[in-house]
Amino acid sequence: MSGKTKILLFITTTAILAIAVVVYYLIDPAVSSRMPRCPMLALTGYRCPSCGIQRAVHQLLHGHFAEALRYNYFLVLAMPYAAAIIVTELGAHTDRFRATSTKVMRYIYHPKVLIAYVVLYMGWWVVRNLLDL
Amino acid sequence: MEVISENQNQNQNQNQYQVQPPVKPDSGLVWGILTTLLCCLPFGIVSIVYAAKVDGLYYAGHYEEAQSAAKSAKNWALAAGITGISVGIIYLFLIIIGVAASL
């Protein structure tokens, strides 16, 4: 990817993200019928592993962590993990935190950790449909 | 066993201090995780599975294989992201039509 496309991509993603943050802050998907429904839930009646994320994001943006988790318990695991990846990726680009970040990354990116994540994700998919979570 | 682990150590040392090894390929794991989380896409899972291979291959010194695994991981993450965004746009479009129709 050339420098220009990278910058363009960065600007587009930031813009989309900013719009999304505003929309999800203002609209509560639990109440509004305008927000998209999960296609899997609509078609099969089964919840996908990410069902509830939109409602959870709305709650998170308002600082309600407990309410957010109630919509999707997988966030307990996924949020800190995603945060750790983003922080270390950013840290690896700075001189000050490069060494620490790469050290931490060896754990975060460890094959066993990744496979565990996938297994837990699939497990959560089954469990949430069995227990109606 | 000891001999093997010594050899491995030597290998690692050589990798570290001899000719500088190539930079560890970026597997775009952030995108794999985010797409599985945000739009529930099986593509994201494939991406993570590929990403899982990268580190092992890289630290074992198989730089080319690590590179190609990272590339696959990135492509799957990209596919997941594009699918997710497209579905989002289609939804948005349908909603706009719906709103327009109800006016």
gemmi code that builds the backbone of each chain (N, CA, C; Angstrom):
import gemmi

chains = {
    "A": [
        ("MET", (0.838, -1.193, 0.000), (0.000, 0.000, 0.000), (0.877, 1.249, 0.000)),
        ("SER", (0.586, 2.160, -0.876), (1.394, 3.380, -0.926), (0.987, 4.330, 0.200)),
        ("GLY", (1.826, 5.333, 0.421), (1.563, 6.269, 1.504), (0.224, 6.968, 1.350)),
        ("LYS", (-0.064, 7.332, 0.103), (-1.304, 8.081, -0.149), (-2.547, 7.262, 0.175)),
        ("THR", (-2.573, 5.991, -0.314), (-3.738, 5.139, -0.035), (-3.881, 4.922, 1.463)),
        ("LYS", (-2.732, 4.801, 2.150), (-2.777, 4.587, 3.595), (-3.442, 5.763, 4.290)),
        ("ILE", (-3.047, 6.955, 3.898), (-3.614, 8.164, 4.504), (-5.109, 8.238, 4.215)),
        ("LEU", (-5.458, 7.931, 2.953), (-6.859, 7.961, 2.543), (-7.676, 6.969, 3.366)),
        ("LEU", (-7.111, 5.764, 3.513), (-7.775, 4.703, 4.274), (-7.962, 5.136, 5.719)),
        ("PHE", (-6.911, 5.787, 6.256), (-6.957, 6.245, 7.641), (-8.057, 7.282, 7.828)),
        ("ILE", (-8.128, 8.230, 6.885), (-9.138, 9.286, 6.977), (-10.541, 8.698, 6.872)),
        ("THR", (-10.739, 7.775, 5.904), (-12.068, 7.173, 5.726), (-12.485, 6.406, 6.982)),
        ("THR", (-11.570, 5.576, 7.516), (-11.951, 4.791, 8.694), (-12.254, 5.696, 9.871)),
        ("THR", (-11.442, 6.738, 10.036), (-11.684, 7.665, 11.147), (-13.046, 8.326, 10.992)),
        ("ALA", (-13.367, 8.734, 9.747), (-14.652, 9.394, 9.497), (-15.808, 8.446, 9.799)),
        ("ILE", (-15.721, 7.212, 9.283), (-16.780, 6.228, 9.522), (-16.945, 5.987, 11.018)),
        ("LEU", (-15.803, 5.852, 11.696), (-15.816, 5.607, 13.136), (-16.484, 6.752, 13.886)),
        ("ALA", (-16.127, 7.979, 13.476), (-16.686, 9.160, 14.146), (-18.205, 9.211, 13.975)),
        ("ILE", (-18.651, 8.950, 12.729), (-20.093, 8.954, 12.459), (-20.775, 7.874, 13.293)),
        ("ALA", (-20.149, 6.682, 13.302), (-20.725, 5.563, 14.041), (-20.855, 5.905, 15.521)),
        ("VAL", (-19.829, 6.529, 16.080), (-19.858, 6.885, 17.503), (-21.029, 7.823, 17.790)),
        ("VAL", (-21.199, 8.835, 16.933), (-22.302, 9.794, 17.131), (-23.649, 9.076, 17.039)),
        ("VAL", (-23.809, 8.251, 15.970), (-25.080, 7.543, 15.760), (-25.391, 6.634, 16.941)),
        ("TYR", (-24.390, 5.842, 17.376), (-24.647, 4.896, 18.460), (-24.767, 5.564, 19.812)),
        ("TYR", (-24.247, 6.782, 19.915), (-24.439, 7.514, 21.167), (-25.887, 8.018, 21.252)),
        ("LEU", (-26.363, 8.529, 20.124), (-27.688, 9.162, 20.118), (-28.827, 8.147, 20.095)),
        ("ILE", (-28.668, 7.090, 19.278), (-29.768, 6.143, 19.098), (-29.546, 4.893, 19.947)),
        ("ASP", (-30.566, 4.505, 20.702), (-30.487, 3.258, 21.449), (-31.104, 2.147, 20.602)),
        ("PRO", (-30.271, 1.209, 20.117), (-30.792, 0.150, 19.237), (-31.820, -0.737, 19.936)),
        ("ALA", (-31.810, -0.730, 21.267), (-32.783, -1.556, 21.991), (-34.182, -0.973, 21.846)),
        ("VAL", (-34.250, 0.323, 21.582), (-35.538, 1.009, 21.495), (-35.928, 1.304, 20.047)),
        ("SER", (-34.940, 1.791, 19.284), (-35.230, 2.209, 17.918), (-35.350, 1.032, 16.965)),
        ("SER", (-36.284, 1.138, 16.031), (-36.436, 0.070, 15.040), (-35.639, 0.388, 13.781)),
        ("ARG", (-34.995, 1.564, 13.776), (-34.238, 1.987, 12.605), (-32.893, 1.267, 12.484)),
        ("MET", (-32.361, 0.797, 13.601), (-31.032, 0.194, 13.565), (-31.099, -1.215, 12.977)),
        ("PRO", (-30.057, -1.590, 12.236), (-30.071, -2.907, 11.599), (-30.157, -4.051, 12.609)),
        ("ARG", (-30.930, -5.068, 12.246), (-30.990, -6.278, 13.066), (-29.952, -7.259, 12.563)),
        ("CYS", (-29.550, -8.150, 13.427), (-28.574, -9.157, 13.019), (-29.212, -10.057, 11.949)),
        ("PRO", (-28.577, -10.190, 10.776), (-29.148, -11.010, 9.704), (-29.299, -12.470, 10.121)),
        ("MET", (-28.364, -12.951, 10.911), (-28.426, -14.348, 11.330), (-29.648, -14.590, 12.214)),
        ("LEU", (-29.874, -13.681, 13.148), (-31.016, -13.806, 14.046), (-32.325, -13.733, 13.255)),
        ("ALA", (-32.358, -12.813, 12.276), (-33.563, -12.628, 11.478), (-33.850, -13.863, 10.624)),
        ("LEU", (-32.794, -14.465, 10.091), (-32.984, -15.588, 9.161), (-33.185, -16.912, 9.883)),
        ("THR", (-32.400, -17.156, 10.941), (-32.427, -18.482, 11.559), (-33.104, -18.504, 12.920)),
        ("GLY", (-33.187, -17.340, 13.563), (-33.740, -17.320, 14.908), (-32.699, -17.631, 15.968)),
        ("TYR", (-31.470, -17.943, 15.518), (-30.392, -18.175, 16.471), (-29.538, -16.923, 16.593)),
        ("ARG", (-29.008, -16.696, 17.798), (-28.148, -15.535, 17.990), (-26.736, -15.849, 17.526)),
        ("CYS", (-26.104, -14.863, 16.922), (-24.701, -15.037, 16.539), (-23.846, -14.566, 17.714)),
        ("PRO", (-22.539, -14.845, 17.678), (-21.695, -14.460, 18.818), (-21.669, -12.956, 19.067)),
        ("SER", (-21.945, -12.174, 18.034), (-21.862, -10.719, 18.192), (-23.204, -10.062, 18.469)),
        ("CYS", (-24.275, -10.853, 18.514), (-25.584, -10.245, 18.752), (-25.559, -9.458, 20.052)),
        ("GLY", (-26.127, -8.276, 20.005), (-26.167, -7.432, 21.194), (-25.075, -6.383, 21.213)),
        ("ILE", (-24.161, -6.469, 20.247), (-23.032, -5.533, 20.232), (-23.496, -4.090, 20.038)),
        ("GLN", (-24.469, -3.898, 19.165), (-24.923, -2.524, 18.924), (-25.515, -1.910, 20.183)),
        ("ARG", (-26.373, -2.694, 20.866), (-26.966, -2.193, 22.112), (-25.881, -2.001, 23.168)),
        ("ALA", (-24.906, -2.930, 23.160), (-23.810, -2.826, 24.123), (-22.978, -1.568, 23.872)),
        ("VAL", (-22.708, -1.287, 22.595), (-21.922, -0.097, 22.255), (-22.644, 1.168, 22.730)),
        ("HIS", (-23.959, 1.197, 22.528), (-24.737, 2.348, 22.991), (-24.547, 2.548, 24.496)),
        ("GLN", (-24.639, 1.465, 25.248), (-24.471, 1.548, 26.698), (-23.048, 1.948, 27.072)),
        ("LEU", (-22.079, 1.389, 26.340), (-20.673, 1.700, 26.626), (-20.394, 3.185, 26.425)),
        ("LEU", (-20.947, 3.729, 25.337), (-20.712, 5.143, 25.038), (-21.315, 6.044, 26.116)),
        ("HIS", (-22.298, 5.510, 26.840), (-22.873, 6.279, 27.932), (-22.233, 5.901, 29.261)),
        ("GLY", (-21.198, 5.063, 29.196), (-20.459, 4.702, 30.404), (-21.113, 3.633, 31.262)),
        ("HIS", (-22.106, 2.939, 30.697), (-22.785, 1.890, 31.472), (-22.181, 0.529, 31.149)),
        ("PHE", (-21.152, 0.152, 31.870), (-20.439, -1.085, 31.549), (-21.262, -2.327, 31.856)),
        ("ALA", (-21.905, -2.348, 33.003), (-22.660, -3.535, 33.402), (-23.787, -3.818, 32.407)),
        ("GLU", (-24.488, -2.761, 31.987), (-25.584, -2.926, 31.031), (-25.049, -3.454, 29.708)),
        ("ALA", (-23.889, -2.942, 29.302), (-23.278, -3.378, 28.045), (-22.970, -4.865, 28.087)),
        ("LEU", (-22.399, -5.301, 29.190), (-22.028, -6.713, 29.306), (-23.250, -7.608, 29.272)),
        ("ARG", (-24.349, -7.129, 29.804), (-25.555, -7.947, 29.837), (-26.053, -8.255, 28.417)),
        ("TYR", (-25.769, -7.391, 27.476), (-26.186, -7.631, 26.095), (-25.282, -8.640, 25.395)),
        ("ASN", (-24.025, -8.685, 25.809), (-23.112, -9.645, 25.206), (-21.961, -9.932, 26.174)),
        ("TYR", (-22.053, -11.087, 26.834), (-21.076, -11.396, 27.877), (-19.675, -11.642, 27.333)),
        ("PHE", (-19.587, -11.908, 26.049), (-18.273, -12.169, 25.452), (-17.389, -10.927, 25.513)),
        ("LEU", (-18.019, -9.769, 25.671), (-17.272, -8.514, 25.754), (-16.297, -8.502, 26.925)),
        ("VAL", (-16.623, -9.264, 27.984), (-15.724, -9.341, 29.136), (-14.333, -9.737, 28.671)),
        ("LEU", (-14.303, -10.650, 27.727), (-13.037, -11.156, 27.213), (-12.541, -10.320, 26.039)),
        ("ALA", (-13.462, -10.042, 25.123), (-13.059, -9.443, 23.855), (-12.603, -7.995, 23.999)),
        ("MET", (-13.253, -7.251, 24.892), (-12.895, -5.828, 25.001), (-11.471, -5.618, 25.486)),
        ("PRO", (-11.089, -6.232, 26.612), (-9.706, -6.034, 27.051), (-8.708, -6.559, 26.021)),
        ("TYR", (-9.061, -7.666, 25.364), (-8.148, -8.246, 24.384), (-7.946, -7.315, 23.191)),
        ("ALA", (-9.059, -6.817, 22.655), (-8.962, -5.891, 21.525), (-8.203, -4.630, 21.945)),
        ("ALA", (-8.477, -4.156, 23.170), (-7.789, -2.960, 23.664), (-6.286, -3.220, 23.750)),
        ("ALA", (-5.914, -4.403, 24.254), (-4.493, -4.741, 24.397), (-3.806, -4.761, 23.036)),
        ("ILE", (-4.486, -5.322, 22.035), (-3.897, -5.372, 20.701), (-3.696, -3.966, 20.166)),
        ("ILE", (-4.716, -3.137, 20.278), (-4.623, -1.780, 19.736), (-3.530, -0.986, 20.446)),
        ("VAL", (-3.502, -1.082, 21.778), (-2.500, -0.326, 22.548), (-1.078, -0.756, 22.187)),
        ("THR", (-0.854, -2.091, 22.114), (0.511, -2.546, 21.809), (0.887, -2.225, 20.366)),
        ("GLU", (-0.088, -2.321, 19.456), (0.208, -1.980, 18.056), (0.629, -0.514, 17.950)),
        ("LEU", (-0.096, 0.342, 18.649), (0.252, 1.766, 18.639), (1.583, 1.984, 19.352)),
        ("GLY", (1.755, 1.283, 20.473), (2.987, 1.429, 21.248), (4.213, 1.019, 20.460)),
        ("ALA", (4.053, -0.006, 19.618), (5.184, -0.501, 18.828), (5.671, 0.529, 17.814)),
        ("HIS", (4.845, 1.533, 17.557), (5.244, 2.574, 16.606), (5.940, 3.749, 17.295)),
        ("THR", (5.980, 3.724, 18.633), (6.646, 4.812, 19.332), (8.002, 4.328, 19.848)),
        ("ASP", (8.960, 5.233, 19.932), (10.291, 4.859, 20.390), (10.264, 4.436, 21.855)),
        ("ARG", (9.452, 5.159, 22.618), (9.470, 4.965, 24.063), (8.925, 3.610, 24.479)),
        ("PHE", (7.848, 3.158, 23.798), (7.175, 1.943, 24.249), (7.429, 0.735, 23.346)),
        ("ARG", (8.326, 0.885, 22.376), (8.523, -0.203, 21.418), (8.917, -1.506, 22.106)),
        ("ALA", (9.918, -1.421, 22.976), (10.444, -2.629, 23.621), (9.363, -3.333, 24.435)),
        ("THR", (8.665, -2.586, 25.281), (7.614, -3.171, 26.108), (6.511, -3.739, 25.239)),
        ("SER", (6.099, -2.972, 24.230), (5.000, -3.416, 23.374), (5.323, -4.728, 22.687)),
        ("THR", (6.519, -4.823, 22.117), (6.852, -6.057, 21.394), (6.917, -7.236, 22.361)),
        ("LYS", (7.367, -6.957, 23.586), (7.428, -8.015, 24.588), (6.012, -8.513, 24.892)),
        ("VAL", (5.098, -7.582, 25.152), (3.713, -7.938, 25.472), (3.064, -8.626, 24.273)),
        ("MET", (3.403, -8.139, 23.067), (2.812, -8.705, 21.851), (3.126, -10.184, 21.695)),
        ("ARG", (4.277, -10.594, 22.183), (4.628, -12.017, 22.053), (3.624, -12.880, 22.782)),
        ("TYR", (3.026, -12.337, 23.825), (1.989, -13.083, 24.546), (0.636, -12.931, 23.857)),
        ("ILE", (0.300, -11.702, 23.514), (-1.020, -11.440, 22.925), (-1.187, -12.164, 21.597)),
        ("TYR", (-0.104, -12.209, 20.832), (-0.165, -12.819, 19.501), (0.248, -14.288, 19.520)),
        ("HIS", (0.415, -14.816, 20.725), (0.845, -16.207, 20.810), (-0.207, -17.111, 20.164)),
        ("PRO", (0.243, -18.059, 19.317), (-0.711, -18.940, 18.623), (-1.740, -19.555, 19.562)),
        ("LYS", (-1.284, -20.001, 20.744), (-2.223, -20.651, 21.658), (-3.297, -19.676, 22.126)),
        ("VAL", (-2.900, -18.441, 22.330), (-3.860, -17.422, 22.768), (-4.909, -17.199, 21.679)),
        ("LEU", (-4.436, -17.118, 20.439), (-5.353, -16.865, 19.325), (-6.326, -18.021, 19.140)),
        ("ILE", (-5.788, -19.249, 19.218), (-6.655, -20.411, 19.049), (-7.653, -20.468, 20.194)),
        ("ALA", (-7.186, -20.137, 21.397), (-8.089, -20.113, 22.553), (-9.212, -19.112, 22.311)),
        ("TYR", (-8.858, -17.976, 21.739), (-9.865, -16.950, 21.450), (-10.925, -17.505, 20.492)),
        ("VAL", (-10.469, -18.157, 19.442), (-11.402, -18.710, 18.451), (-12.302, -19.768, 19.096)),
        ("VAL", (-11.687, -20.637, 19.914), (-12.459, -21.695, 20.563), (-13.505, -21.095, 21.504)),
        ("LEU", (-13.097, -20.111, 22.291), (-14.023, -19.467, 23.221), (-15.159, -18.769, 22.467)),
        ("TYR", (-14.812, -18.156, 21.358), (-15.791, -17.460, 20.532), (-16.865, -18.439, 20.050)),
        ("MET", (-16.396, -19.581, 19.531), (-17.320, -20.619, 19.060), (-18.130, -21.170, 20.231)),
        ("GLY", (-17.450, -21.392, 21.362), (-18.110, -21.913, 22.554), (-19.221, -20.971, 23.024)),
        ("TRP", (-18.882, -19.692, 23.021), (-19.850, -18.659, 23.427), (-21.071, -18.683, 22.506)),
        ("TRP", (-20.821, -18.920, 21.244), (-21.894, -18.997, 20.241), (-22.906, -20.084, 20.641)),
        ("VAL", (-22.366, -21.274, 20.962), (-23.226, -22.401, 21.333), (-23.923, -22.126, 22.661)),
        ("VAL", (-23.123, -21.735, 23.649), (-23.649, -21.562, 25.003), (-24.749, -20.503, 25.057)),
        ("ARG", (-24.563, -19.409, 24.343), (-25.545, -18.330, 24.446), (-26.898, -18.751, 23.847)),
        ("ASN", (-26.836, -19.633, 22.844), (-28.081, -20.100, 22.250), (-28.747, -21.172, 23.111)),
        ("LEU", (-27.917, -21.980, 23.788), (-28.458, -23.014, 24.670), (-29.078, -22.393, 25.916)),
        ("LEU", (-28.378, -21.417, 26.484), (-28.817, -20.832, 27.750), (-29.627, -19.559, 27.557)),
        ("ASP", (-29.804, -19.183, 26.299), (-30.595, -17.987, 26.006), (-29.969, -16.736, 26.640)),
        ("LEU", (-28.672, -16.566, 26.418), (-27.972, -15.402, 26.976), (-27.922, -14.249, 25.991)),
    ],
    "B": [
        ("MET", (17.464, -34.510, 23.887), (16.571, -33.362, 24.086), (17.368, -32.089, 24.295)),
        ("GLU", (18.403, -32.201, 25.197), (19.192, -30.986, 25.476), (19.881, -30.460, 24.239)),
        ("VAL", (20.366, -31.440, 23.459), (21.078, -31.034, 22.242), (20.141, -30.246, 21.342)),
        ("ILE", (18.911, -30.776, 21.227), (17.947, -30.107, 20.354), (17.670, -28.692, 20.847)),
        ("SER", (17.439, -28.600, 22.186), (17.087, -27.262, 22.680), (18.281, -26.313, 22.550)),
        ("GLU", (19.476, -26.872, 22.691), (20.658, -26.024, 22.495), (20.727, -25.524, 21.065)),
        ("ASN", (20.451, -26.454, 20.167), (20.443, -26.065, 18.760), (19.438, -24.964, 18.497)),
        ("GLN", (18.267, -25.155, 19.114), (17.228, -24.147, 18.921), (17.692, -22.804, 19.460)),
        ("ASN", (18.332, -22.868, 20.652), (18.834, -21.627, 21.230), (19.815, -20.951, 20.292)),
        ("GLN", (20.722, -21.786, 19.761), (21.726, -21.242, 18.852), (21.050, -20.596, 17.653)),
        ("ASN", (20.061, -21.329, 17.144), (19.316, -20.802, 16.003), (18.735, -19.445, 16.303)),
        ("GLN", (18.110, -19.384, 17.497), (17.480, -18.119, 17.864), (18.518, -17.028, 17.999)),
        ("ASN", (19.646, -17.381, 18.644), (20.697, -16.379, 18.801), (21.198, -15.897, 17.458)),
        ("GLN", (21.383, -16.865, 16.561), (21.852, -16.484, 15.231), (20.847, -15.544, 14.574)),
        ("ASN", (19.560, -15.914, 14.755), (18.532, -15.079, 14.143), (18.574, -13.673, 14.707)),
        ("GLN", (18.944, -13.596, 15.997), (18.921, -12.278, 16.613), (20.156, -11.454, 16.277)),
        ("TYR", (21.308, -12.105, 16.274), (22.529, -11.298, 16.209), (23.242, -11.358, 14.864)),
        ("GLN", (23.000, -12.417, 14.103), (23.704, -12.498, 12.828), (23.078, -11.515, 11.851)),
        ("VAL", (22.816, -11.988, 10.647), (22.129, -11.104, 9.716), (20.794, -10.736, 10.334)),
        ("GLN", (20.419, -9.475, 10.247), (19.182, -9.102, 10.911), (18.003, -9.790, 10.240)),
        ("PRO", (17.128, -10.408, 11.038), (15.965, -11.077, 10.452), (14.989, -10.035, 9.915)),
        ("PRO", (14.179, -10.445, 8.945), (13.185, -9.498, 8.445), (12.226, -9.111, 9.557)),
        ("VAL", (11.601, -7.984, 9.405), (10.626, -7.544, 10.409), (9.501, -8.559, 10.457)),
        ("LYS", (8.971, -8.785, 11.653), (7.869, -9.739, 11.779), (6.691, -9.228, 10.961)),
        ("PRO", (6.164, -10.081, 10.069), (5.073, -9.616, 9.209), (3.839, -9.265, 10.031)),
        ("ASP", (3.170, -8.233, 9.604), (1.954, -7.782, 10.278), (0.784, -8.633, 9.805)),
        ("SER", (0.090, -9.262, 10.748), (-0.996, -10.163, 10.350), (-2.350, -9.466, 10.390)),
        ("GLY", (-2.351, -8.182, 10.731), (-3.629, -7.461, 10.765), (-4.602, -8.060, 11.753)),
        ("LEU", (-4.069, -8.549, 12.868), (-4.915, -9.235, 13.847), (-6.023, -8.352, 14.401)),
        ("VAL", (-5.707, -7.064, 14.546), (-6.730, -6.134, 15.067), (-8.012, -6.280, 14.262)),
        ("TRP", (-7.853, -6.325, 12.948), (-9.028, -6.370, 12.072), (-9.747, -7.702, 12.176)),
        ("GLY", (-8.974, -8.768, 12.317), (-9.586, -10.087, 12.493), (-10.462, -10.102, 13.730)),
        ("ILE", (-9.906, -9.593, 14.840), (-10.639, -9.585, 16.107), (-11.852, -8.653, 16.006)),
        ("LEU", (-11.627, -7.486, 15.465), (-12.723, -6.517, 15.406), (-13.869, -6.989, 14.525)),
        ("THR", (-13.543, -7.634, 13.389), (-14.635, -8.082, 12.528), (-15.406, -9.228, 13.175)),
        ("THR", (-14.705, -10.133, 13.878), (-15.450, -11.215, 14.536), (-16.342, -10.630, 15.607)),
        ("LEU", (-15.865, -9.548, 16.217), (-16.602, -8.954, 17.325), (-17.756, -8.084, 16.838)),
        ("LEU", (-17.494, -7.309, 15.807), (-18.476, -6.297, 15.406), (-19.498, -6.806, 14.414)),
        ("CYS", (-19.095, -7.677, 13.489), (-20.108, -8.084, 12.528), (-20.261, -9.588, 12.415)),
        ("CYS", (-19.678, -10.309, 13.362), (-19.880, -11.751, 13.397), (-19.649, -12.391, 12.046)),
        ("LEU", (-18.434, -12.292, 11.553), (-18.192, -12.869, 10.243), (-17.238, -14.048, 10.323)),
        ("PRO", (-17.621, -15.145, 9.703), (-16.732, -16.307, 9.704), (-15.376, -15.998, 9.083)),
        ("PHE", (-15.340, -15.039, 8.164), (-14.058, -14.646, 7.551), (-13.060, -14.199, 8.614)),
        ("GLY", (-13.575, -13.488, 9.602), (-12.714, -12.993, 10.679), (-12.037, -14.141, 11.410)),
        ("ILE", (-12.797, -15.228, 11.600), (-12.259, -16.405, 12.279), (-11.115, -17.003, 11.459)),
        ("VAL", (-11.334, -17.134, 10.158), (-10.280, -17.665, 9.286), (-9.030, -16.793, 9.410)),
        ("SER", (-9.261, -15.490, 9.431), (-8.158, -14.549, 9.549), (-7.365, -14.783, 10.832)),
        ("ILE", (-8.070, -14.981, 11.940), (-7.389, -15.186, 13.220), (-6.596, -16.492, 13.210)),
        ("VAL", (-7.183, -17.517, 12.588), (-6.486, -18.801, 12.528), (-5.175, -18.656, 11.750)),
        ("TYR", (-5.222, -17.920, 10.645), (-3.986, -17.662, 9.898), (-3.002, -16.839, 10.721)),
        ("ALA", (-3.542, -15.823, 11.401), (-2.689, -14.963, 12.227), (-1.990, -15.774, 13.307)),
        ("ALA", (-2.687, -16.820, 13.793), (-2.107, -17.662, 14.838), (-0.852, -18.370, 14.344)),
        ("LYS", (-0.797, -18.609, 13.041), (0.360, -19.320, 12.494), (1.584, -18.415, 12.382)),
        ("VAL", (1.343, -17.126, 12.242), (2.435, -16.202, 11.909), (3.561, -16.226, 12.935)),
        ("ASP", (3.227, -16.028, 14.205), (4.268, -15.916, 15.220), (5.119, -17.177, 15.342)),
        ("GLY", (4.439, -18.319, 15.348), (5.151, -19.581, 15.465), (6.162, -19.738, 14.345)),
        ("LEU", (5.700, -19.493, 13.130), (6.569, -19.619, 11.959), (7.714, -18.609, 12.025)),
        ("TYR", (7.373, -17.399, 12.432), (8.384, -16.332, 12.458), (9.491, -16.654, 13.450)),
        ("TYR", (9.112, -17.023, 14.668), (10.136, -17.280, 15.677), (10.880, -18.580, 15.427)),
        ("ALA", (10.328, -19.456, 14.574), (11.056, -20.668, 14.206), (11.989, -20.375, 13.034)),
        ("GLY", (11.940, -19.155, 12.537), (12.848, -18.759, 11.460), (12.293, -18.983, 10.068)),
        ("HIS", (11.057, -19.465, 9.967), (10.457, -19.660, 8.637), (9.826, -18.354, 8.170)),
        ("TYR", (10.663, -17.446, 7.751), (10.172, -16.090, 7.467), (9.214, -16.036, 6.284)),
        ("GLU", (9.519, -16.833, 5.260), (8.654, -16.774, 4.073), (7.264, -17.316, 4.358)),
        ("GLU", (7.227, -18.456, 5.083), (5.920, -19.023, 5.425), (5.158, -18.064, 6.314)),
        ("ALA", (5.881, -17.443, 7.252), (5.247, -16.482, 8.152), (4.649, -15.347, 7.331)),
        ("GLN", (5.408, -14.901, 6.351), (4.968, -13.813, 5.480), (3.669, -14.181, 4.768)),
        ("SER", (3.638, -15.409, 4.210), (2.456, -15.779, 3.422), (1.252, -16.017, 4.330)),
        ("ALA", (1.501, -16.544, 5.554), (0.392, -16.712, 6.504), (-0.168, -15.350, 6.886)),
        ("ALA", (0.730, -14.391, 7.106), (0.297, -13.042, 7.465), (-0.519, -12.427, 6.339)),
        ("LYS", (-0.075, -12.716, 5.115), (-0.780, -12.176, 3.954), (-2.204, -12.747, 3.879)),
        ("SER", (-2.302, -14.077, 4.075), (-3.631, -14.706, 4.074), (-4.501, -14.103, 5.172)),
        ("ALA", (-3.898, -13.956, 6.360), (-4.648, -13.409, 7.495), (-5.191, -12.031, 7.141)),
        ("LYS", (-4.331, -11.208, 6.549), (-4.724, -9.849, 6.191), (-5.838, -9.861, 5.151)),
        ("ASN", (-5.687, -10.733, 4.149), (-6.698, -10.792, 3.095), (-8.055, -11.201, 3.641)),
        ("TRP", (-8.058, -12.207, 4.539), (-9.328, -12.657, 5.116), (-9.932, -11.567, 5.975)),
        ("ALA", (-9.072, -10.860, 6.722), (-9.578, -9.759, 7.543), (-10.185, -8.686, 6.653)),
        ("LEU", (-9.500, -8.423, 5.559), (-9.985, -7.425, 4.601), (-11.335, -7.849, 4.024)),
        ("ALA", (-11.417, -9.132, 3.631), (-12.671, -9.659, 3.089), (-13.784, -9.518, 4.121)),
        ("ALA", (-13.457, -9.843, 5.384), (-14.451, -9.723, 6.451), (-14.895, -8.277, 6.609)),
        ("GLY", (-13.912, -7.380, 6.615), (-14.218, -5.954, 6.781), (-15.080, -5.433, 5.653)),
        ("ILE", (-14.715, -5.783, 4.422), (-15.470, -5.300, 3.266), (-16.895, -5.839, 3.292)),
        ("THR", (-17.027, -7.143, 3.619), (-18.373, -7.716, 3.706), (-19.181, -6.992, 4.767)),
        ("GLY", (-18.554, -6.782, 5.926), (-19.245, -6.106, 7.023), (-19.723, -4.722, 6.623)),
        ("ILE", (-18.809, -3.956, 6.018), (-19.153, -2.586, 5.624), (-20.235, -2.591, 4.543)),
        ("SER", (-20.119, -3.530, 3.575), (-21.134, -3.609, 2.517), (-22.501, -3.893, 3.106)),
        ("VAL", (-22.554, -4.881, 4.018), (-23.836, -5.210, 4.643), (-24.385, -3.977, 5.354)),
        ("GLY", (-23.484, -3.259, 6.031), (-23.887, -2.034, 6.726), (-24.472, -1.019, 5.769)),
        ("ILE", (-23.797, -0.832, 4.637), (-24.263, 0.158, 3.656), (-25.606, -0.252, 3.070)),
        ("ILE", (-25.755, -1.563, 2.765), (-27.033, -2.047, 2.226), (-28.151, -1.790, 3.234)),
        ("TYR", (-27.863, -2.086, 4.500), (-28.832, -1.829, 5.564), (-29.237, -0.369, 5.586)),
        ("LEU", (-28.189, 0.485, 5.571), (-28.418, 1.932, 5.612), (-29.321, 2.350, 4.462)),
        ("PHE", (-29.010, 1.803, 3.289), (-29.759, 2.104, 2.079), (-31.218, 1.712, 2.242)),
        ("LEU", (-31.441, 0.482, 2.753), (-32.806, -0.008, 2.965), (-33.552, 0.860, 3.956)),
        ("ILE", (-32.833, 1.291, 5.005), (-33.466, 2.128, 6.025), (-33.890, 3.467, 5.400)),
        ("ILE", (-32.978, 4.022, 4.581), (-33.298, 5.309, 3.934), (-34.541, 5.146, 3.060)),
        ("ILE", (-34.591, 4.033, 2.303), (-35.765, 3.771, 1.460), (-37.007, 3.664, 2.341)),
        ("GLY", (-36.860, 2.944, 3.430), (-37.973, 2.751, 4.342), (-38.490, 4.077, 4.896)),
        ("VAL", (-37.527, 4.909, 5.318), (-37.902, 6.227, 5.867), (-38.581, 7.070, 4.796)),
        ("ALA", (-38.002, 7.056, 3.598), (-38.545, 7.845, 2.494), (-39.964, 7.382, 2.156)),
        ("ALA", (-40.171, 6.051, 2.200), (-41.475, 5.486, 1.840), (-42.528, 5.857, 2.878)),
        ("SER", (-42.105, 6.003, 4.135), (-43.084, 6.279, 5.199), (-43.421, 7.754, 5.314)),
        ("LEU", (-42.716, 8.598, 4.550), (-42.993, 10.048, 4.610), (-44.301, 10.393, 3.902)),
    ],
}
model = gemmi.Model(1)
for chain_id, residues in chains.items():
    chain = gemmi.Chain(chain_id)
    for i, (resn, *xyz) in enumerate(residues, 1):
        res = gemmi.Residue()
        res.name, res.seqid = resn, gemmi.SeqId(i, " ")
        for name, pos in zip(("N", "CA", "C"), xyz):
            atom = gemmi.Atom()
            atom.name, atom.element = name, gemmi.Element(name[0])
            atom.pos, atom.b_iso = gemmi.Position(*pos), 0.0
            res.add_atom(atom)
        chain.add_residue(res)
    model.add_chain(chain)
structure = gemmi.Structure()
structure.add_model(model)
structure.setup_entities()
